[in-house]
Amino acid sequence: MKIAISSPGPDLAAPVDPRFGRASGFLLVDAESGDTEYVNNEQNLNLAQGAGIQSAMNVAKAGAQAVITGHVGPKAYAALSKGNIGVYLREGGTAAEALDAYKRGELPVTNGPDKQGHW
């Protein structure tokens, strides 16, 4: 299973980005092997609209089945849900800490967006 963690950096020591759609990138982690890969998301940073949807498409194309991020807006949440990608919210800390919390079952799956769009 691949997990996408919104993050400005390419390794597990990087912080969790509080934004999903306008995150600099996503650290993809294979939960079984621990292998990581970084997916750049900079093309969506300055979009007037649709950053969440485009970011959801990026993580889906990369094969993610779950997303860990600080916050998620309504359009991004809808796009991720449509792709059967679980959304888990984690504010603060590093990608490694977020991943550990996910593996321990401390991050419940989110049942909806926690932010309005365009924030």
KOLPA-58290 format. One line per field, with one value per residue (C-alpha): residue in one letter; x, y, z; chain. Coordinates in pm, 1 decimal, always signed. Layout:
BEGIN
r: (a, ...);
px: (X, ...);
py: (Y, ...);
pz: (Z, ...);
c: (A, ...);
***
This chain:
BEGIN
r: (m, k, i, a, i, s, s, p, g, p, d, l, a, a, p, v, d, p, r, f, g, r, a, s, g, f, l, l, v, d, a, e, s, g, d, t, e, y, v, n, n, e, q, n, l, n, l, a, q, g, a, g, i, q, s, a, m, n, v, a, k, a, g, a, q, a, v, i, t, g, h, v, g, p, k, a, y, a, a, l, s, k, g, n, i, g, v, y, l, r, e, g, g, t, a, a, e, a, l, d, a, y, k, r, g, e, l, p, v, t, n, g, p, d, k, q, g, h, w);
px: (+0.0, +128.8, +66.3, +107.1, +213.3, +188.8, +537.7, +778.2, +1070.0, +1170.4, +1236.4, +1069.6, +1244.4, +1049.6, +744.5, +385.8, +253.0, -67.5, -221.2, -312.9, -393.6, -119.8, +143.2, +487.7, +484.4, +397.1, +623.8, +503.0, +580.5, +532.7, +397.3, +532.3, +882.5, +942.9, +1058.9, +997.2, +960.3, +884.9, +615.2, +650.2, +327.7, +464.9, +257.9, -51.1, +82.2, -43.4, -356.1, -652.9, -884.5, -863.9, -541.7, -705.2, -849.4, -520.5, -328.2, -572.4, -509.9, -132.8, -146.0, -392.1, -165.8, +127.1, -68.8, -149.2, -429.6, -415.6, -321.5, -188.8, -210.2, -277.0, -607.0, -821.8, -1080.9, -1413.6, -1307.9, -990.5, -1181.1, -1445.2, -1179.3, -986.0, -1304.5, -1406.2, -1066.9, -1113.7, -817.9, -852.7, -776.1, -606.8, -542.3, -229.3, -123.0, +242.0, +533.2, +743.6, +638.3, +798.1, +589.5, +273.0, +350.1, +413.4, +84.1, -95.2, +61.8, -37.8, -398.1, -393.4, -515.4, -882.2, -1001.6, -1166.1, -1533.2, -1525.9, -1329.8, -1213.0, -1153.2, -1338.1, -1189.9, -922.1, -738.8);
py: (+0.0, +346.0, +640.3, +999.5, +1249.3, +1619.2, +1753.1, +2020.8, +1778.3, +1448.0, +1244.7, +1130.2, +1401.9, +1672.9, +1827.2, +1743.6, +2025.1, +2169.2, +2205.2, +1930.6, +2100.8, +2357.4, +2136.6, +2159.1, +1785.2, +1444.7, +1190.7, +850.8, +571.3, +202.3, +88.8, -264.2, -205.6, +144.9, +264.2, +634.4, +854.4, +1226.1, +1358.4, +1727.5, +1929.8, +2278.0, +2311.9, +2345.9, +2603.6, +2909.1, +2781.2, +3013.4, +2712.8, +2335.8, +2285.2, +2025.0, +1830.1, +1836.0, +1729.3, +1442.5, +1334.1, +1347.1, +1118.6, +882.8, +858.3, +781.2, +486.3, +622.2, +451.1, +687.8, +1051.3, +1208.2, +1587.8, +1876.3, +1987.0, +1910.6, +2121.6, +2008.7, +1960.8, +1775.6, +1556.5, +1475.4, +1386.5, +1167.2, +992.2, +926.7, +760.9, +547.0, +718.5, +747.2, +1085.0, +1109.5, +1443.9, +1514.0, +1863.4, +1924.3, +1692.0, +1514.4, +1276.0, +994.1, +1081.2, +1097.3, +762.3, +602.4, +742.5, +601.8, +257.4, +256.7, +334.7, +676.0, +863.1, +797.6, +821.9, +1159.3, +1164.8, +1502.3, +1821.1, +2023.2, +2350.7, +2564.7, +2589.5, +2844.8, +2876.8);
pz: (+0.0, -91.7, +137.7, +14.9, +280.7, +190.9, +247.5, +125.5, +138.4, -18.5, +296.3, +617.5, +821.3, +635.2, +802.1, +711.5, +493.1, +642.2, +295.1, +52.4, -277.5, -253.7, -94.8, -256.8, -304.4, -169.5, -12.1, -128.7, +113.2, +46.6, +383.9, +347.3, +210.0, +346.3, +2.9, -60.2, -364.4, -392.5, -625.9, -703.3, -685.9, -757.8, -1075.1, -851.2, -604.8, -790.2, -963.2, -920.5, -895.9, -899.5, -701.9, -477.7, -768.3, -959.8, -649.5, -596.0, -954.1, -892.1, -588.6, -759.8, -1065.5, -833.4, -691.2, -344.5, -155.5, +142.6, +204.3, +522.6, +527.8, +762.7, +609.9, +307.3, +126.2, -23.0, -385.3, -295.8, -50.9, -312.8, -572.7, -328.7, -215.3, -574.2, -625.0, -310.1, -143.9, +233.7, +390.5, +730.2, +898.2, +1098.1, +1194.9, +1266.5, +1308.9, +1052.5, +779.0, +982.4, +1289.7, +1079.0, +919.9, +1260.2, +1393.7, +1088.0, +1135.3, +1505.5, +1407.7, +1576.1, +1267.7, +1195.4, +837.5, +771.8, +677.4, +502.4, +439.2, +737.3, +548.4, +298.0, -48.6, -149.5, +180.5);
c: (A, A, A, A, A, A, A, A, A, A, A, A, A, A, A, A, A, A, A, A, A, A, A, A, A, A, A, A, A, A, A, A, A, A, A, A, A, A, A, A, A, A, A, A, A, A, A, A, A, A, A, A, A, A, A, A, A, A, A, A, A, A, A, A, A, A, A, A, A, A, A, A, A, A, A, A, A, A, A, A, A, A, A, A, A, A, A, A, A, A, A, A, A, A, A, A, A, A, A, A, A, A, A, A, A, A, A, A, A, A, A, A, A, A, A, A, A, A, A);
***
